[in-house]
């Protein structure tokens, strides 16, 4: 399946979503912001995929938000209107800008709500909105030539789509602040040392192959147990240990059934790979 900004493939229970505008450095045009959450939600809701890899094409992973978002009919086109310019009352305009920002945030927050892990495979530059995006993923892998840059500060704005909220949960707070305040490039080796990326690969081909290999390993586990693990890790990140323990006890009361565990034991005894049922499809609305 192909849309304006992405190509999507499902193989061996792994969904592979690829940014496909290399000639434009995979910049995030207005269509990007609606296509991404729609595709991620579709994959999650179907129950067919047990892991999702997001990779890119060309020299850079993404150059970040495209200027078209601030122009014409883009969501932030009215953000810079002077107070004395004719048009709708300014408070109402600013309320619309806030709603647009929340909508853009949802484009990446959908990663956290997805029922399967989301793996980001990053080559070259991951700039501006790209950092917002990969911070919302479960895991990150990159090429040796990759770099990360909170570009917003370099153009006179505050990052507002998730970097400042998620990055300090992934690396040391002081380092996250340094990157946010200076806008310097964070190279791949340093990103690995800080724990932002799990592993660095020598080139793009090895990166994509490695990310898909991790995804296939995850896809071999119980999808219900993987979903539960993701739910607990995300919940505990944002709550106390006591709250997290209470939540897992409640989750297990309903979600823990012996079927997948028994299949694991049978498969081990029979020296074969276990075969788990997919998650049931989700139907939104009536």
Secondary structure, 3 states (H helix, E strand, C coil): CECCCEEEEEECCEEEEEECCHHHCCCECHHHHHHHHHHHHHHHHHCCCCEEEEECCCCCCECCECHHHHCCCCCCCCCCCCCCCCCCCHHHHHHHHHHHHHHHHHHHHHHHHCCCEEEEEECCEEECHHHHHHHCCCEEEEECCCEEECHHHHHCCCCCCCHHHHHHHHCCHHHHHHHHHHCCCEEHHHHHHHCCCCEEECCHHHHHHHHHHHHHHHHCCCHHHHHHHHHHHHHHHCCCHHHHHHHHHHHHHHHCCCHHHHHHHHHHHCCCCCCCCCCCCCCCCC
